[in-house]
Amino acid sequence: MAVVINAEKRDEAKNPRQVRAEGKLTATVYGKAQDSVSIELNEKDFMYQYNKDKEATFEINVDKKSYNVKVKDLQKNYRTGENLNVQFVLV
């Protein structure tokens, strides 16, 4: 069963630091035969679900589109432990 996460397209006018200051996490969805999509999602909701099961399949809802994905990489700041970016790959 996929864990449902709501997200929105990333506003390219904001840099990632501004997005994180709003309590959101930048992410990228990519896969074969599809262009990558830059999104932002609620960091608290995502990390809660991710920490429960790191191998879970996520259903990311963005602008009436749905992506079934797995986490490929979670980038963190090695000093502060702050989450910086998530890379999702389509399943």
DSSP file (Angstrom, degrees, kcal/mol; ACC not computed):
  #  RESIDUE AA STRUCTURE BP1 BP2  ACC     N-H-->O    O-->H-N    N-H-->O    O-->H-N    TCO  KAPPA ALPHA  PHI   PSI    X-CA   Y-CA   Z-CA
    1    1 A M              0   0    0      0, 0.0    56,-0.3     0, 0.0     2,-0.2   0.000 360.0 360.0 360.0 131.5    0.0    0.0    0.0
    2    2 A A        -     0   0    0     54,-0.1     2,-0.5    56,-0.1    56,-0.2  -0.542 360.0-125.9 -83.4 144.4    1.4    3.4   -1.0
    3    3 A V  E     -a   58   0A   0     54,-2.5    56,-3.3    -2,-0.2     2,-0.5  -0.789  27.4-132.6 -88.0 126.6    1.7    6.2    1.4
    4    4 A V  E     +a   59   0A   0     -2,-0.5     2,-0.4    54,-0.2    56,-0.2  -0.697  27.7 176.8 -89.2 127.5   -0.1    9.3    0.0
    5    5 A I  E     -a   60   0A   0     54,-2.8    56,-2.4    -2,-0.5     2,-0.4  -0.998  20.0-143.0-128.3 129.3    1.8   12.6    0.2
    6    6 A N  E     +a   61   0A   0     -2,-0.4    36,-0.6    54,-0.2     2,-0.3  -0.762  29.9 164.6 -91.6 138.1    0.5   15.9   -1.3
    7    7 A A  E     -B   41   0A   0     54,-2.7    56,-0.5    -2,-0.4     2,-0.3  -0.854  24.0-139.6-141.3 174.6    3.0   18.2   -2.9
    8    8 A E  E     -B   40   0A   0     32,-2.2    32,-2.5    -2,-0.3     3,-0.1  -0.965  36.0 -86.7-138.0 156.5    3.1   21.2   -5.2
    9    9 A K  E     -B   39   0A   0     -2,-0.3     2,-0.3    30,-0.2    30,-0.3  -0.335  53.8-106.0 -60.6 142.9    5.3   22.2   -8.1
   10   10 A R        -     0   0    0     28,-2.2     2,-0.8    17,-0.1    28,-0.1  -0.533  22.6-126.6 -76.6 134.2    8.3   24.1   -7.0
   11   11 A D    >   -     0   0    0     -2,-0.3     3,-1.6     1,-0.2    -1,-0.1  -0.714  16.9-157.8 -78.8 109.5    8.4   27.8   -7.5
   12   12 A E  T 3  S+     0   0    0     -2,-0.8    -1,-0.2     1,-0.3    -2,-0.0   0.642  85.3  71.8 -67.4 -13.7   11.7   28.3   -9.4
   13   13 A A  T 3  S+     0   0    0      2,-0.1     2,-0.4    -3,-0.0    -1,-0.3   0.755  90.7  69.9 -72.6 -23.3   11.8   32.0   -8.3
   14   14 A K  S <  S-     0   0    0     -3,-1.6    -4,-0.0     2,-0.0     0, 0.0  -0.745  82.8-131.8 -94.6 140.7   12.6   30.9   -4.7
   15   15 A N    >>  -     0   0    0     -2,-0.4     4,-1.6     1,-0.1     3,-0.9  -0.518  32.1-102.4 -83.8 162.9   15.9   29.3   -3.8
   16   16 A P  H 3> S+     0   0    0      0, 0.0     4,-2.5     0, 0.0     5,-0.2   0.810 120.0  59.7 -56.7 -32.7   15.9   26.1   -1.8
   17   17 A R  H 3> S+     0   0    0      1,-0.2     4,-1.7     2,-0.2     5,-0.1   0.897 105.5  48.6 -62.9 -39.7   16.8   27.9    1.4
   18   18 A Q  H <> S+     0   0    0     -3,-0.9     4,-0.8     2,-0.2    -1,-0.2   0.876 110.5  51.3 -67.2 -37.4   13.6   30.0    1.2
   19   19 A V  H ><>S+     0   0    0     -4,-1.6     5,-1.6     1,-0.2     3,-0.9   0.926 110.3  48.5 -65.1 -44.5   11.6   26.9    0.6
   20   20 A R  H ><5S+     0   0    0     -4,-2.5     3,-1.8     1,-0.2    -1,-0.2   0.840 103.2  61.7 -65.4 -32.8   13.0   25.1    3.6
   21   21 A A  H 3<5S+     0   0    0     -4,-1.7    -1,-0.2     1,-0.3    -2,-0.2   0.759  99.2  57.0 -64.5 -23.7   12.3   28.2    5.7
   22   22 A E  T <<5S-     0   0    0     -3,-0.9    -1,-0.3    -4,-0.8    -2,-0.2   0.386 125.9-102.7 -85.5   2.9    8.6   27.7    5.0
   23   23 A G  T < 5S+     0   0    0     -3,-1.8    20,-1.8     1,-0.3    21,-0.5   0.689  84.3 122.2  84.0  19.5    8.8   24.2    6.5
   24   24 A K  E   < -C   42   0A   0     -5,-1.6     2,-0.4    18,-0.2    -1,-0.3  -0.731  53.8-137.3-113.3 163.7    8.9   22.5    3.1
   25   25 A L  E     -C   41   0A   0     16,-3.0    16,-2.1    -2,-0.3     2,-0.2  -0.971  17.1-128.5-122.1 131.9   11.4   20.2    1.5
   26   26 A T  E     +Cd  40  85A   0     58,-0.7    60,-1.6    -2,-0.4     2,-0.3  -0.529  35.8 171.7 -78.0 147.9   12.6   20.4   -2.1
   27   27 A A  E     -Cd  39  86A   0     12,-2.5    12,-2.8    58,-0.2     2,-0.4  -0.976  25.1-143.6-152.4 161.7   12.4   17.2   -4.1
   28   28 A T  E     -Cd  38  87A   0     58,-1.9    60,-3.3    -2,-0.3     2,-0.5  -0.999   6.8-157.8-132.5 134.4   12.7   15.8   -7.6
   29   29 A V  E     +Cd  37  88A   0      8,-2.4     8,-2.4    -2,-0.4     2,-0.3  -0.954  27.7 157.1-109.5 126.1   10.7   13.1   -9.3
   30   30 A Y  E     + d   0  89A   0     58,-1.9    60,-2.1    -2,-0.5     2,-0.3  -0.965   6.5 145.8-146.0 163.7   12.4   11.3  -12.2
   31   31 A G  E >   -C   34   0A   0      3,-0.7     3,-1.2    -2,-0.3     2,-0.1  -0.971  52.3 -49.8-177.8 177.3   12.3    8.1  -14.2
   32   32 A K  T 3  S+     0   0    0     -2,-0.3     3,-0.1     1,-0.2    58,-0.0  -0.370 118.2   8.7 -66.8 143.0   12.7    6.5  -17.6
   33   33 A A  T 3  S+     0   0    0      1,-0.1     2,-0.3    -2,-0.1    -1,-0.2   0.763 112.7  93.2  60.1  29.2   10.8    8.1  -20.4
   34   34 A Q  E <  S- C   0  31A   0     -3,-1.2    -3,-0.7     3,-0.0    -1,-0.1  -0.987  75.5-117.9-149.5 140.8    9.7   11.1  -18.3
   35   35 A D  E     -     0   0A   0     -2,-0.3     2,-0.1    -5,-0.1    -6,-0.0  -0.453  44.1 -99.8 -71.0 149.7   11.1   14.6  -17.7
   36   36 A S  E     -     0   0A   0     -2,-0.1     2,-0.5    -6,-0.1    -6,-0.2  -0.406  33.3-147.9 -71.2 149.5   12.1   15.3  -14.1
   37   37 A V  E     - C   0  29A   0     -8,-2.4    -8,-2.4    -2,-0.1     2,-0.5  -0.981   3.0-145.2-122.8 123.8    9.6   17.3  -12.0
   38   38 A S  E     + C   0  28A   0     -2,-0.5   -28,-2.2   -10,-0.2     2,-0.3  -0.782  32.0 166.7 -89.1 126.9   10.8   19.7   -9.3
   39   39 A I  E     -BC   9  27A   0    -12,-2.8   -12,-2.5    -2,-0.5     2,-0.4  -0.829  29.3-142.3-132.8 169.4    8.4   19.7   -6.4
   40   40 A E  E     +BC   8  26A   0    -32,-2.5   -32,-2.2    -2,-0.3     2,-0.3  -0.997  22.3 179.6-133.2 140.7    8.1   20.9   -2.8
   41   41 A L  E     -BC   7  25A   0    -16,-2.1   -16,-3.0    -2,-0.4     2,-0.4  -0.916  41.6 -81.3-137.9 162.6    6.4   19.0    0.0
   42   42 A N  E  >  - C   0  24A   0    -36,-0.6     4,-2.2    -2,-0.3   -18,-0.2  -0.500  36.9-153.9 -67.2 119.1    5.7   19.3    3.7
   43   43 A E  H  > S+     0   0    0    -20,-1.8     4,-2.9    -2,-0.4     5,-0.3   0.902  89.5  51.6 -64.6 -43.0    8.9   18.2    5.5
   44   44 A K  H  > S+     0   0    0    -21,-0.5     4,-2.0     2,-0.2    -1,-0.2   0.932 112.5  45.0 -62.6 -47.1    7.2   17.2    8.7
   45   45 A D  H  > S+     0   0    0      2,-0.2     4,-1.9     1,-0.2    -1,-0.2   0.927 116.2  46.6 -62.6 -45.5    4.6   14.9    7.0
   46   46 A F  H  X S+     0   0    0     -4,-2.2     4,-3.0     1,-0.2     5,-0.2   0.940 112.4  48.2 -64.0 -47.9    7.1   13.4    4.7
   47   47 A M  H  X S+     0   0    0     -4,-2.9     4,-2.5     1,-0.2    -1,-0.2   0.852 108.2  55.8 -64.8 -34.0    9.8   12.6    7.4
   48   48 A Y  H  X S+     0   0    0     -4,-2.0     4,-1.0    -5,-0.3    -1,-0.2   0.951 114.8  38.5 -59.9 -48.9    7.1   11.1    9.7
   49   49 A Q  H  X S+     0   0    0     -4,-1.9     4,-1.5     1,-0.2    -2,-0.2   0.893 116.0  52.2 -69.5 -40.1    6.1    8.6    6.9
   50   50 A Y  H  < S+     0   0    0     -4,-3.0    -2,-0.2     1,-0.2    -1,-0.2   0.893 107.8  51.1 -64.8 -40.8    9.7    8.1    5.7
   51   51 A N  H  < S+     0   0    0     -4,-2.5     3,-0.3     1,-0.2    -1,-0.2   0.770 105.7  56.9 -70.2 -24.8   11.0    7.3    9.2
   52   52 A K  H  < S+     0   0    0     -4,-1.0     2,-0.3     1,-0.3    -1,-0.2   0.898 131.5   1.3 -69.9 -40.4    8.2    4.7    9.7
   53   53 A D    ><  -     0   0    0     -4,-1.5     3,-1.4     1,-0.1    -1,-0.3  -0.793  59.4-170.8-153.2 103.6    9.3    2.8    6.6
   54   54 A K  T 3  S+     0   0    0     -3,-0.3    17,-0.3    -2,-0.3    -3,-0.1   0.697  90.9  50.8 -70.4 -19.2   12.3    3.9    4.5
   55   55 A E  T 3  S+     0   0    0     15,-0.1    -1,-0.3     2,-0.1    -5,-0.1   0.260  84.4 128.8-100.2  10.8   11.5    1.4    1.7
   56   56 A A    <   -     0   0    0     -3,-1.4     2,-0.5    -6,-0.2    15,-0.5  -0.220  61.2-120.6 -66.7 154.6    7.8    2.4    1.4
   57   57 A T        -     0   0    0    -56,-0.3   -54,-2.5    13,-0.1     2,-0.4  -0.862  30.2-152.7 -93.9 130.1    6.3    3.3   -1.9
   58   58 A F  E     -aE   3  69A   0     11,-3.0    11,-3.0    -2,-0.5     2,-0.7  -0.827  11.3-147.9-106.3 141.7    4.9    6.9   -1.9
   59   59 A E  E     -aE   4  68A   0    -56,-3.3   -54,-2.8    -2,-0.4     2,-0.6  -0.932  20.2-162.5-105.6 108.0    2.0    8.2   -4.0
   60   60 A I  E     -aE   5  67A   0      7,-2.9     7,-2.3    -2,-0.7     2,-0.6  -0.825   2.3-156.7 -96.3 121.2    2.9   11.9   -4.7
   61   61 A N  E     +aE   6  66A   0    -56,-2.4   -54,-2.7    -2,-0.6     2,-0.4  -0.881  20.2 167.1-100.7 118.7    0.0   14.0   -5.8
   62   62 A V  E >   - E   0  65A   0      3,-2.8     3,-2.1    -2,-0.6   -54,-0.2  -0.976  66.2 -26.5-135.3 118.1    1.0   17.1   -7.7
   63   63 A D  T 3  S-     0   0    0    -56,-0.5     3,-0.1    -2,-0.4    -1,-0.1   0.892 125.1 -46.0  46.2  56.5   -1.4   19.3   -9.7
   64   64 A K  T 3  S+     0   0    0      1,-0.2     2,-0.3    -3,-0.0    -1,-0.3   0.564 119.9 109.2  65.4  10.1   -4.0   16.5  -10.4
   65   65 A K  E <   -E   62   0A   0     -3,-2.1    -3,-2.8     2,-0.0     2,-0.4  -0.877  55.1-152.5-112.3 150.5   -1.2   14.1  -11.4
   66   66 A S  E     -E   61   0A   0     -2,-0.3     2,-0.4    -5,-0.2    -5,-0.2  -0.978   7.3-168.2-126.3 135.3   -0.1   11.2   -9.3
   67   67 A Y  E     -E   60   0A   0     -7,-2.3    -7,-2.9    -2,-0.4     2,-0.7  -0.986  14.0-148.7-124.0 128.5    3.3    9.5   -9.2
   68   68 A N  E     +E   59   0A   0     -2,-0.4    23,-2.4    -9,-0.2     2,-0.3  -0.876  40.5 159.5 -93.9 117.2    4.1    6.2   -7.6
   69   69 A V  E     -EF  58  90A   0    -11,-3.0   -11,-3.0    -2,-0.7     2,-0.3  -0.850  36.8-144.2-137.3 165.2    7.7    6.6   -6.4
   70   70 A K  E     - F   0  89A   0     19,-2.1    19,-2.5    -2,-0.3     2,-0.5  -0.933  38.1-101.1-125.1 154.3   10.4    5.3   -4.0
   71   71 A V  E     + F   0  88A   0    -15,-0.5    17,-0.2    -2,-0.3     3,-0.1  -0.640  36.8 175.4 -76.7 123.3   13.0    7.4   -2.3
   72   72 A K  E     -     0   0A   0     15,-3.3     2,-0.3    -2,-0.5    16,-0.2   0.829  68.0  -0.1 -92.1 -42.1   16.3    7.1   -4.1
   73   73 A D  E     - F   0  87A   0     14,-1.5    14,-2.9     2,-0.0     2,-0.5  -0.993  50.4-160.0-152.2 140.5   18.3    9.6   -2.0
   74   74 A L  E     - F   0  86A   0     -2,-0.3     2,-0.4    12,-0.2    12,-0.2  -0.967  21.9-150.9-120.4 111.5   17.7   11.9    1.0
   75   75 A Q  E     - F   0  85A   0     10,-3.1     9,-3.3    -2,-0.5    10,-1.3  -0.690  18.2-178.1 -88.2 131.8   20.3   14.6    1.1
   76   76 A K  E     - F   0  83A   0     -2,-0.4     2,-0.6     7,-0.2     7,-0.2  -0.907  35.5-109.2-126.6 154.1   21.2   16.0    4.6
   77   77 A N     >  -     0   0    0      5,-2.7     4,-2.6    -2,-0.3     5,-0.2  -0.747  30.0-146.4 -77.1 120.9   23.5   18.7    5.9
   78   78 A Y  T  4 S+     0   0    0     -2,-0.6    -1,-0.1     1,-0.2    -3,-0.0   0.750  91.8  44.8 -68.4 -22.9   26.2   16.7    7.6
   79   79 A R  T  4 S+     0   0    0      1,-0.1    -1,-0.2     3,-0.1    -2,-0.0   0.930 127.0  23.2 -83.3 -49.3   26.8   19.3   10.3
   80   80 A T  T  4 S-     0   0    0      2,-0.1    -2,-0.2     1,-0.0     3,-0.1   0.671  92.6-128.5 -94.5 -18.2   23.2   20.2   11.3
   81   81 A G     <  +     0   0    0     -4,-2.6     2,-0.1     1,-0.3    -3,-0.1   0.526  53.7 155.3  79.5   5.2   21.3   17.1   10.2
   82   82 A E        -     0   0    0     -5,-0.2    -5,-2.7     1,-0.1     2,-0.3  -0.437  48.0-117.8 -67.8 136.3   18.9   19.4    8.3
   83   83 A N  E     + F   0  76A   0     -7,-0.2    -7,-0.2     1,-0.2     3,-0.1  -0.616  36.4 174.2 -75.1 130.8   17.1   17.7    5.4
   84   84 A L  E     -     0   0A   0     -9,-3.3   -58,-0.7     1,-0.4     2,-0.3   0.825  54.3 -10.5-106.4 -45.2   18.1   19.4    2.1
   85   85 A N  E     -dF  26  75A   0    -10,-1.3   -10,-3.1   -60,-0.1     2,-0.4  -0.994  49.1-146.8-159.7 150.9   16.6   17.5   -0.8
   86   86 A V  E     -dF  27  74A   0    -60,-1.6   -58,-1.9    -2,-0.3     2,-0.5  -0.980   8.7-154.8-124.2 138.5   14.8   14.2   -1.7
   87   87 A Q  E     -dF  28  73A   0    -14,-2.9   -15,-3.3    -2,-0.4   -14,-1.5  -0.965  12.8-167.6-112.8 122.8   15.2   12.3   -5.0
   88   88 A F  E     -dF  29  71A   0    -60,-3.3   -58,-1.9    -2,-0.5     2,-0.4  -0.859   4.7-157.2-107.2 142.9   12.3   10.1   -5.9
   89   89 A V  E     -dF  30  70A   0    -19,-2.5   -19,-2.1    -2,-0.4   -58,-0.2  -0.965  24.9-112.2-118.9 138.1   12.4    7.5   -8.7
   90   90 A L  E       F   0  69A   0    -60,-2.1   -21,-0.2    -2,-0.4   -58,-0.2  -0.348 360.0 360.0 -66.5 144.4    9.3    6.2  -10.4
   91   91 A V              0   0    0    -23,-2.4   -22,-0.1   -60,-0.1    -1,-0.1   0.378 360.0 360.0-107.5 360.0    8.3    2.6   -9.9
